[in-house]
């Protein structure tokens, strides 16, 4: 049996379980799992949705330790909780994409759960049905969470790369201007805004002027785009500073660079809106016959 004492639980063998530590550890691990799932799956995400899903998972982890709730540690309930978390985090996507993310998250959860449980057992930490718990040692807690994320990304680092190679029509709107371009759908395209978590569509520089206001379009000279920070500064006097931003990226031959991006009024891919999607302007031409690069959702 399990009994309460303030924020502590005592198992039948009188092992002390601190609820706040249990919840915090599982919240961090769940958040990192969801973040890794989004990046591996090559999709945009909303951090508040990831946090809400991670909070649900932490609540489930605590519930497993409650008196009379051990049945929740069964395989069915674990899979169900993973599915609910994936729905909370990625519920805005179309069904096929949502199912892929759900399955990816469930697979990653079971893989990571085994790793964390093994680490916990080696450290002599208690567990309930595979729900990880460690004593109140925040250094160990964050080290474990970071190690868990590293193991997950290393295990799945090749997934989601060079997947779908189909094309789709993309419509982008800014005020009374709009463009329709042919985009390559690529599950390996995972570029997102590090602040908001919004996905970033890559647009060929030759297609961007038709969408932007004339003063901004005049700044898209290839020589200027090689210095995106300089172009960003020039957007300020035009009153467009709030619509433009710099997105850090890595590519073959580029350890760390910046991409000039802007926030349009609307982006649709195959007739389905991509809320919050940013458009990054490529300083170099994309593949022949392709004007944009977008992630698969």
Secondary structure as UniProt FT lines:
FT   STRAND          3..5
FT   TURN            6..7
FT   STRAND          8..10
FT   TURN            12..13
FT   STRAND          16..18
FT   HELIX           19..40
FT   TURN            41..42
FT   HELIX           47..64
FT   TURN            67..68
FT   HELIX           70..73
FT   HELIX           75..90
FT   TURN            91..92
FT   HELIX           95..122
FT   TURN            123..124
FT   STRAND          127..128
FT   TURN            129..130
FT   STRAND          131..132
FT   HELIX           138..155
FT   TURN            156..160
FT   STRAND          167..174
FT   TURN            175..176
FT   STRAND          177..185
FT   TURN            187..188
FT   TURN            194..196
FT   STRAND          199..204
FT   HELIX           205..208
FT   TURN            209..211
FT   HELIX           214..217
FT   TURN            218..219
FT   HELIX           222..225
FT   TURN            226..227
FT   HELIX           228..237
FT   TURN            238..239
FT   TURN            241..243
FT   STRAND          244..251
FT   TURN            252..253
FT   STRAND          254..262
FT   STRAND          266..269
FT   TURN            270..271
FT   STRAND          272..273
FT   TURN            275..276
FT   STRAND          278..282
FT   TURN            288..289
FT   STRAND          292..294
//
